[in-house]
Amino acid sequence: MNFITIMDTTTIIPQLYVIGAGPGDPELITVKGQRILQQAKVILYDNLANKELLDLAADDCEKLYVGKRPYGDYTSQERILELIKEKAFEKGLVVRLKGGDPFIFGRGYEEMLFAREHGIQSFYIPGITSMQASGFEDIPLTHRAVSESVWMVTGTKKDGRLSADLKLAMQSNATVVIYMGMKKLDEIVQTYTEAGNADMPAAIIQHASLPQQKSVRGMVKDLPALVEQHHLTHPAIIIIGKVADVNLKY
């Protein structure tokens, strides 16, 4: 009796694509990001990535939530790295889907370096970062009449402190955009007040680009009261500078 042995010729190529999901609206994903999501074998997605994007994936794609809710429960970075390595060698193409842009306060590059150190091909696909959604509230990040540059500052450093770069940014005429700053809002206001900038125009945008988007505008000194009055919380970006009321004056 003759036996025919069927060999599995499928070769798994471990790959990681770090993809920016954009600020919230799923239609703001890039065309390339959409194509790779359709090819993914595994998707590791964040809290801020719109879950509708998961519908682009194939039916047999494994989808794992590895989110980090602000000031709440989260998946450790160490565990995320373990999953990247495990799933890439087990199934092939892994997508790390992150809100906004993965290279702007998103730790995307750290994950790519880890993948490469373990023999996993890794690629970056940018996303629209949340500060660019300021345009949905008619707030340009730059305007030739009042602002020629932009500072992006994290509201909370790794050690929990407010970034010292904020004081440097305040010395310029630049638009200052603060990510992850809602927990530090009182400290931010105090910093501006001590520098004599309490009357600087400012805005806060929550859930930018989504149907539930909310925003407030006023002067820096007014922000805590406005947040309480309108029940704003995270995720939100804080925009400080003359662009916050540029549509009213220019």
N, C-alpha and C positions, 0 to 999 in steps of 0.2 A: 504494500500500500504506500502510495506516495503522499507526502505531506507538504503542503505549500505554506511557508512562513511569510506572513505579511508584516513587513517592517514599517514602523511609523517614521515617515520621512519628514515630519513636521519639525522644523527647527525653531526653538523659541529664542528670540533675540531680546534680551532685557533692555527696555527703554523707559525713560522718564520724560514726560512733557510737562513742564510747569506753565500753566495757562492762567492768564488773567481773565476773570469772569466779568470784569467791569463793575460799575458802582451799584448795580441792582437790576436794572431793566435787562431782561435776557436778550433783547434784540440788539444790545450794545456789544455782544460778543463779536470778535473778529471772524471773518470767513475762515481763516486758517484754524482758529480755535474750534470752530464748529466742525470742521472736517476731521480734526484729530479726535474730538469727542466721539464722533461716529465710529472711529476705528478702535477706540479704547477697549482693552480687556478688563481693566480695573480703573475706577475713578475714586480718588481720595479727595473728598470735598470739604470745604470750610463752612463755617457758620454764615459768612457773608456772601457766599456764592448762591445765586438764585437756583432753587431746586428745580425749576422748570428746565434748566439746561441739562439735567440728567435724562430728560426724555429724548434727547438727541442720541443717546447711546444705544447700542444694540441690546436686544432682549437678554442676551447671555452675559452682558457686561456686569461685573461685580461692583457695587457702589457702596463705599464705606464712608460714614460720617466721621470726620476727625476734627471737628470744630473746636474753637476756643471762644466760648462766650465771654464777653467782657466782664471781669470781676466775678465770674461764676465758674462752674465746672468746665473742665477742658481736657482734651487729649494731650498728653505730654509730647514735647518735641522729640524726645527719645523714642517714644512709641511710634510716632509718625515715620521716623527714619527707618525703624525696624520693618514697618509695613512696606515702605518703598522697596527696600531690598528684597524682602520675602516675596512680594507679589510680582516684582519685575522678573525674578528668576523662575517663578512658578508659572506665570501666564504671559509675560512679554510686555506689551505696551501699557504702561501705567500713566495715568493723568493725575497730576496734582492740581486741582481746581481751586483757585484762590480768589477771593473778592478783590475788586480793584485791579491794581497791577502788582504782580508778585515781587517786583524789585523795588517797590516803594513801601517801606515798613512792612514787608510781607515775608521775609526770611526765605524767599524763593531761591536766592543764590546759594544760601547755605545748604539747601536740600539738593541742588544740582551738584555742588562740590562733593557732598556725601555720596551721591550716586556714582559720580565719576571715579571716586576713590575705590569703589567696590565693583568697577568694571561694567557699569551701566551707562549706556549712551544717554545723554541728557540734552534737552533742548528747551528754549525759552520762547513763549508766545506772549507778547505784551497784552495788557488790558487797559481800558480807560480807567485812570485812577479817580478816586472819589472827588478830589478837588475840582476836576474838570466838569463835574456836574453842577458847579456853581452857575453855569450858564442857564440852567433851567429856572433859576431865580433871577435872571437878568443881571448877574454879577460877573463881569469879565475879570479874569485874573490879572490882566494887564490892560492899561489904557494910557495912550501916549500923553494925555493931559495930566495924569496923576501918578501913574505907576509904571516903571520900566522893567521891573523884575519881580520875582516871586521867591519867597522863602518857604520851604516846606519843613515843618518842625514837628517832632513827635512830642505829644503831651506827657508821655510817661516813658522814661528811659528804663533800661533793664533793671536798674537798682531801685526803680520806683520814683525817682526824683524828676522834677521838671527840667527839661533840657536848658542848659546855660546858653544855648544858641538863641533863645528867645530874646534875651537882652541885647544881643548883637543885632538881631533882625530889627528891633525897635529903633535902632539908631539910623536906619535907612528910610527911604520913602517907598520901600518895596511892600507889596502885598504879603501879609503873613498868613499862612494857612497852617492850622494846628490840627494834626491827626490825634485821635485817641486822647483828647484833652478834656472831656466833660467832667471826669472825676477831679481834675485839677483846675476847674473853672475859677473858683474863688482865688486860688493862688495866681492864676494868669491875670485876673483883674487887678489884684493887689500889685503885681509886678508892673503893669502898665500905669497904675495910679501913682505909684512911687516915682515913676519916671516922668510924671507930668502929662501922661497920654490918656487920661481917663475919658476924654471927650472924643477919642478917635472912633470913627465909624466902624461898625462891626456887624457880623451876621453869623447865625448858626443855622446849618441845614441838616436835618435828620432824614434818613432814608432817601437820600438824593436819588432821583430818577425813577422812583417807585410811586405807585398810585397814592400811598399813604405819606408821601413827602410832606414835611412841615418845616417851616423856617421862621425866624424872627430877625428883626433888624433894629439897631439902635446904636447907642454909644457903648464903649467897652464897659463903663461903670454900670450900665443898665442890664447887662447880660444875665446876671443871676436872677434878678426879678423877672425878666422876660421868660427865662427857662422855666421858672416855677409857674408863672401865669399860664403859659401855653403847654405845659407838661412835656417838655422836650427831654430826651434822654439819649443814650448811645444806641446805635452807632450814629455819629454826627461829626461834622467838621466845623471848625471855628475859623472864620475869615475876618481878619482885622486889617483895615486900611481904607483909604479913600474910595476904592472901587466899590465898597459896600453901599455907597449911596451915589455912585457916579451917574446912574441913569436919572437922578433927580437934578443934577447940576450941570451936566455937560452934554 
